[in-house]
Amino acid sequence: MMAGTIQIFANIIGRIRVVAHEMGYAVTVHGSLRRDIDLVAIPWTKVAAGREAILTGILEACEGVRGCDGWRIRPHGRLAHIIHLPSNVYIDLSVLPIDSEREAIP
């Protein structure tokens, strides 16, 4: 599985980073890429888009999305979303909230 995960990652990370940059985010990789692709999207500009917009942009940047799960709350206000890709590979996307969304997170 690791070879498939790395190949899919190599095919999509450039497009994801371009989309994220256009929306005011930096995207970094966290983890080993063994069973999934752990990405962290960090708002980087004063006018960064909201979490739904960055999710939509990343979905459009990926090829062959097979589905995705809903938002889950993680420690320190981080929100996570699973994006299912071909070959049983998935992206575990964490998004740090922009200031205007921070109060809405329980």
N, C-alpha and C positions, 0 to 999 in steps of 0.2 A: 504493500500500500504506500510506503514512503516514496518510492519512485514516482508513482502516479500523482501523489499529493504535490511533490516538488515540481513536476512538469506542469500541472494545472496552475500552481502558484506562479511559476515563471511566465506563463501565458497571460495572466491577468493582472499581476501587481502593477505593471507600468500604467495600464489604463485606469486602475483604481486610484493610483496616486495622482494622476492628472485630474480626474473628476474631483477628488478630495481637495486638491489645491484650488481648483476653480470655485469651490464652495467654502473656502476659508479654513480647511482642515489640513493637518499633517497626519499621515497614516504610517504606523510602524508595525513591525511583525514581532510577535511575542510567542515564544515556544519553539519546538523542535521541527515542526512540519511533518511529524511522523504519522499522525492519524487525522489531523485537521489543520486548518490554516487560521491561526489566532491573529487577528488584526485589531489594533487599537486606533480609533480615530479621535484626534485631539483638536478641539477648536483652536485656531492659531491666529485668527484675525478678529478685529472688533465686529465685523459684519458676517461672521460665520453663519451658515444656514442651520436650520434645526435638524433634529435627529431623523425625522421622516424624510427630509430632502436628501441627506447624506446617504441614508439607506437606499432610497430610490436610485440615486446616482450610481451607487456601487452595484446594485442589481442590474442596471443597464450596462455597466462596464463588464459584467461577467457574461460568459456564453453558457447556454444550456442550464440555466437555473431551474431546478426541479421543484422548488418550493422553499418556504421559509417559515420559521416559527415566530411567535410574538415576542415583544420586548420583555425582558426579565430584569429586575432591579438587582444590581450587584453592589458590593461595598463602595462607600465614598461617593455615591450618586452616579456611579457608572451604570450604563444600560447596555444589555447584551442582546444580540439577535443571532440566530443560527440561519445560515443560508446554505441550502442543500445544492450541491453541484453534481455533475456526472461522476461515475465510477465510485459512488459512495463516499466522496470527499465532501467536506463541508467547511464553510467559513464560520468561525466563532467571532463575530464582530462585536467589539466593545466600543461604545461611544461615550465620551465625556460630555455632559450637557453644557449647552451654552447658558449664559447667565439668565436669560429670560425663561428658560425651561427648568432651571434648578429648583425653584419653589414648588413646582408641580410634582416632584418626586418625593414619595413618602419616606 
